Amino acid sequence: MKLRVVELLLVTTVPALFLASNGVPDISITIWSLLGGTLAAGGANAFNMVIESKSDQLMKRTSNRPIATGEISKANGLVFATLVSILSLLIFYVFTSPLATALTAGAIIFYVLGYTLALKTRTSQNIVWGGIAGCMPALIGQAAVTNTLTLTSWLFFLLIFFWTPPHFWALAVRYKDDYSAAAIPMLPSVAPMKSVIKQMWFHSTLMVVISILVITSAKLSLWVLLASLFLIIGWKIQLIKLTKEPSEVNAGKLFQASIIFLSIYSFLLVIGVLLK
């Protein structure tokens, strides 16, 4: 289920719930949203492992995955992924809202059919559009509480959309040989580092703009904006280091910085809502 990856999806679900509630969300909706979200993402990831079992065998980073090694058969993996995904949708439908259920179903379908099958092996911009699935918790959290979507929830969605490519490309720099071996055209494996960094700057600059708009749209205090700007500066400093000295080490540090940014920014949103 790639639960370490799922953690970041939950990190963005929580502030979405707080923003939607304009305060502390209902504890029941929170628990079921987080559980349902974990199962939905885990199910989608399991489908991904079934589909990519052969390419996983060609990549050092993924060669120990259970379907790639044969520890779990494709048939059993498919059954598991299907059951977990259905359970997640049942949880959202029974305990949250129809819109949250529909958005969750859309996220699973898009990740499996749109990203894994249609985009990943066909374009170097795969993670740009495929990352949409990872942005969905921003909308699902809002929908779980209100069964509607707001400008703030869409802005939060866009923030994660622009955050995702530089975050993932920073990791892909380290594993570009793996992607080449599996014939997956991840940007760092098919483009010069200068081009990769240029596109990182483009997406991260839009991310900065959107991060400010989220705060203003949610009418949070000035201190939240100032604290976020300090986070942004820290993230940009690491990107400047990568620009000046392109290396796997600096790319790895940028990857970690991106996780720190999104995690603390999400925490700031929660505190900002509580201290309104």
C-alpha positions as CSV (number, residue, x, y, z in Angstrom):
1,M,0.0,0.0,0.0
2,K,3.1,2.3,0.1
3,L,2.0,3.7,3.4
4,R,5.0,6.0,3.7
5,V,3.7,7.8,0.6
6,V,0.2,7.9,2.0
7,E,1.4,9.8,5.0
8,L,1.8,13.0,2.9
9,L,-1.8,12.6,1.6
10,L,-3.1,12.5,5.1
11,V,-1.0,15.5,6.1
12,T,-2.9,17.6,3.5
13,T,-6.3,16.0,4.4
14,V,-6.2,17.3,7.9
15,P,-5.9,21.1,7.1
16,A,-8.6,20.6,4.4
17,L,-11.0,19.3,7.1
18,F,-10.1,22.2,9.4
19,L,-10.6,24.8,6.6
20,A,-13.9,23.3,5.6
21,S,-15.1,23.4,9.2
22,N,-13.7,26.8,9.9
23,G,-12.6,25.3,13.2
24,V,-12.2,21.8,14.7
25,P,-13.9,19.3,12.4
26,D,-16.3,16.6,13.6
27,I,-14.2,13.9,15.1
28,S,-16.2,11.1,13.4
29,I,-15.8,12.7,10.0
30,T,-12.1,13.2,10.6
31,I,-11.4,9.6,11.7
32,W,-13.4,8.1,8.8
33,S,-11.9,10.5,6.3
34,L,-8.4,9.6,7.3
35,L,-9.1,5.9,7.3
36,G,-11.0,6.0,4.0
37,G,-8.2,8.1,2.5
38,T,-5.6,5.7,3.7
39,L,-7.4,2.8,2.1
40,A,-8.1,4.6,-1.1
41,A,-4.5,5.6,-1.6
42,G,-3.3,2.2,-0.5
43,G,-5.7,0.5,-2.9
44,A,-4.5,2.7,-5.8
45,N,-0.9,2.0,-4.9
46,A,-1.6,-1.7,-4.8
47,F,-3.1,-1.5,-8.3
48,N,0.0,0.3,-9.4
49,M,2.2,-2.5,-8.1
50,V,0.2,-5.1,-10.0
51,I,0.4,-3.1,-13.2
52,E,4.1,-2.2,-12.9
53,S,5.4,-5.5,-11.5
54,K,7.7,-6.1,-14.5
55,S,9.2,-2.6,-14.5
56,D,9.5,-2.8,-10.7
57,Q,11.8,-5.7,-11.3
58,L,14.1,-3.6,-13.4
59,M,14.5,-0.8,-10.8
60,K,16.7,-1.2,-7.8
61,R,14.4,1.1,-5.8
62,T,11.4,-1.1,-6.4
63,S,12.8,-4.6,-7.0
64,N,11.9,-5.8,-3.5
65,R,8.2,-5.0,-3.8
66,P,6.1,-8.1,-3.0
67,I,4.6,-8.5,-6.4
68,A,7.9,-7.9,-8.2
69,T,9.5,-10.6,-6.1
70,G,6.7,-13.0,-6.5
71,E,5.9,-13.1,-2.8
72,I,2.4,-12.0,-3.7
73,S,0.8,-13.1,-7.0
74,K,-0.7,-10.6,-9.4
75,A,-4.1,-12.2,-9.0
76,N,-4.0,-11.9,-5.2
77,G,-2.7,-8.3,-5.5
78,L,-5.5,-7.4,-7.8
79,V,-8.1,-8.9,-5.4
80,F,-6.5,-7.0,-2.5
81,A,-6.4,-3.7,-4.3
82,T,-10.0,-4.0,-5.4
83,L,-11.4,-4.9,-2.0
84,V,-9.4,-2.2,-0.2
85,S,-10.6,0.4,-2.8
86,I,-14.2,-0.6,-2.5
87,L,-14.0,-0.5,1.3
88,S,-12.6,3.0,1.2
89,L,-15.5,4.1,-1.0
90,L,-18.1,2.5,1.3
91,I,-16.5,4.3,4.3
92,F,-16.7,7.7,2.5
93,Y,-20.3,7.1,1.4
94,V,-21.6,5.9,4.7
95,F,-19.7,8.2,7.1
96,T,-19.0,11.4,5.0
97,S,-20.7,12.6,1.9
98,P,-21.6,11.6,-1.7
99,L,-19.3,14.2,-3.2
100,A,-16.3,13.0,-1.1
101,T,-17.1,9.5,-2.3
102,A,-17.2,10.5,-5.9
103,L,-14.0,12.5,-5.7
104,T,-12.3,9.5,-4.0
105,A,-13.4,7.2,-6.7
106,G,-12.2,9.7,-9.3
107,A,-8.8,9.9,-7.6
108,I,-8.4,6.1,-7.6
109,I,-9.4,5.7,-11.2
110,F,-7.3,8.6,-12.4
111,Y,-4.2,7.3,-10.6
112,V,-4.6,3.8,-12.0
113,L,-5.9,4.5,-15.5
114,G,-4.7,8.1,-16.1
115,Y,-1.3,8.1,-14.5
116,T,-0.1,4.5,-14.3
117,L,-1.5,3.2,-17.6
118,A,-1.8,6.3,-19.8
119,L,0.8,8.8,-18.8
120,K,3.7,7.3,-16.9
121,T,5.4,5.5,-19.8
122,R,4.4,8.0,-22.5
123,T,5.4,11.5,-21.4
124,S,8.1,13.2,-19.4
125,Q,5.4,15.4,-17.9
126,N,3.8,12.3,-16.4
127,I,4.1,13.4,-12.8
128,V,2.8,16.9,-13.6
129,W,-0.7,15.6,-14.6
130,G,-0.5,12.3,-12.8
131,G,0.0,14.3,-9.6
132,I,-3.6,15.4,-9.8
133,A,-4.5,12.2,-7.9
134,G,-2.3,13.3,-5.0
135,C,-4.0,16.7,-4.9
136,M,-7.4,15.3,-4.3
137,P,-7.3,15.2,-0.5
138,A,-7.6,19.0,-0.5
139,L,-11.0,18.6,-2.2
140,I,-12.0,15.4,-0.5
141,G,-11.5,16.9,3.0
142,Q,-13.7,19.9,2.1
143,A,-16.4,17.7,0.5
144,A,-16.4,15.3,3.5
145,V,-17.5,18.1,5.8
146,T,-19.7,20.2,3.5
147,N,-20.5,18.1,0.4
148,T,-19.4,21.2,-1.6
149,L,-16.2,22.7,-2.9
150,T,-14.9,26.2,-2.2
151,L,-12.4,28.6,-3.7
152,T,-10.1,27.9,-0.8
153,S,-10.2,24.1,-1.3
154,W,-9.5,24.6,-5.1
155,L,-6.5,26.9,-4.2
156,F,-5.2,24.3,-1.8
157,F,-5.6,21.7,-4.6
158,L,-3.5,23.9,-6.9
159,L,-0.8,24.5,-4.3
160,I,-0.2,20.7,-4.1
161,F,-0.5,20.5,-7.9
162,F,2.5,22.9,-8.3
163,W,4.4,21.5,-5.3
164,T,4.3,17.9,-6.6
165,P,6.6,18.1,-9.7
166,P,9.6,19.7,-8.1
167,H,9.2,17.4,-5.1
168,F,9.1,14.3,-7.2
169,W,11.7,15.3,-9.7
170,A,14.1,16.0,-6.8
171,L,13.7,12.4,-5.8
172,A,13.9,11.2,-9.4
173,V,17.3,12.8,-9.9
174,R,18.7,10.1,-7.6
175,Y,16.9,7.3,-9.4
176,K,17.2,8.5,-13.0
177,D,19.2,5.4,-14.0
178,D,16.4,3.2,-12.6
179,Y,13.8,5.0,-14.7
180,S,15.9,4.7,-17.8
181,A,16.3,0.9,-17.2
182,A,12.6,0.6,-16.9
183,A,11.9,2.8,-20.0
184,I,9.9,5.3,-17.9
185,P,10.6,8.8,-19.2
186,M,10.7,10.6,-15.8
187,L,12.0,14.1,-16.6
188,P,15.4,13.8,-14.9
189,S,16.1,10.6,-16.9
190,V,15.4,12.1,-20.3
191,A,16.2,15.9,-20.0
192,P,19.3,17.8,-19.1
193,M,19.6,18.8,-15.5
194,K,19.4,22.5,-16.5
195,S,16.0,21.9,-18.0
196,V,14.8,20.0,-14.9
197,I,15.9,22.8,-12.6
198,K,14.2,25.4,-14.9
199,Q,10.9,23.5,-14.7
200,M,11.4,23.2,-10.9
201,W,11.6,27.0,-10.7
202,F,8.5,27.4,-12.8
203,H,6.3,25.1,-10.7
204,S,7.7,26.2,-7.3
205,T,7.2,29.9,-8.2
206,L,3.5,29.2,-8.9
207,M,3.4,27.2,-5.7
208,V,4.6,30.2,-3.8
209,V,1.9,32.4,-5.3
210,I,-0.9,29.9,-4.6
211,S,0.3,29.3,-1.0
212,I,-0.2,33.0,-0.3
213,L,-3.6,32.9,-2.0
214,V,-4.8,30.0,0.2
215,I,-4.0,31.9,3.3
216,T,-5.8,35.1,2.1
217,S,-8.8,33.2,0.8
218,A,-9.2,31.4,4.1
219,K,-8.8,34.8,5.9
220,L,-6.1,33.6,8.2
221,S,-4.0,35.9,10.4
222,L,-1.0,37.8,9.1
223,W,1.4,35.7,11.2
224,V,0.4,32.6,9.2
225,L,1.5,34.4,6.0
226,L,4.7,35.5,7.6
227,A,5.6,32.1,8.9
228,S,4.8,30.6,5.5
229,L,7.1,33.1,3.8
230,F,10.0,31.9,6.1
231,L,9.2,28.3,5.0
232,I,9.2,29.4,1.4
233,I,12.6,31.1,1.8
234,G,14.1,27.9,3.3
235,W,12.7,25.9,0.3
236,K,14.0,28.4,-2.2
237,I,17.5,28.5,-0.6
238,Q,17.8,24.7,-1.2
239,L,16.6,25.1,-4.8
240,I,19.2,27.9,-5.3
241,K,21.9,25.5,-4.0
242,L,20.7,22.8,-6.5
243,T,20.8,25.4,-9.3
244,K,24.4,26.4,-8.5
245,E,25.6,22.9,-7.9
246,P,23.4,20.2,-9.6
247,S,24.0,17.0,-7.7
248,E,22.2,14.0,-6.2
249,V,23.1,15.3,-2.8
250,N,21.5,18.7,-3.3
251,A,18.5,17.1,-5.1
252,G,18.0,14.9,-2.1
253,K,18.1,17.8,0.3
254,L,15.5,19.6,-1.9
255,F,13.3,16.6,-1.7
256,Q,13.5,16.6,2.1
257,A,12.9,20.4,2.1
258,S,9.8,20.0,0.1
259,I,8.4,17.5,2.6
260,I,9.2,19.8,5.5
261,F,7.5,22.7,3.6
262,L,4.3,20.9,3.0
263,S,4.1,19.4,6.4
264,I,4.7,22.6,8.3
265,Y,2.6,24.7,6.0
266,S,-0.3,22.2,6.6
267,F,0.3,22.5,10.3
268,L,0.2,26.3,10.0
269,L,-3.1,26.2,8.3
270,V,-4.6,24.2,11.1
271,I,-3.3,26.5,13.8
272,G,-4.3,29.5,11.8
273,V,-7.9,28.2,11.6
274,L,-7.9,27.5,15.4
275,L,-6.6,30.9,16.3
276,K,-8.9,32.9,14.0
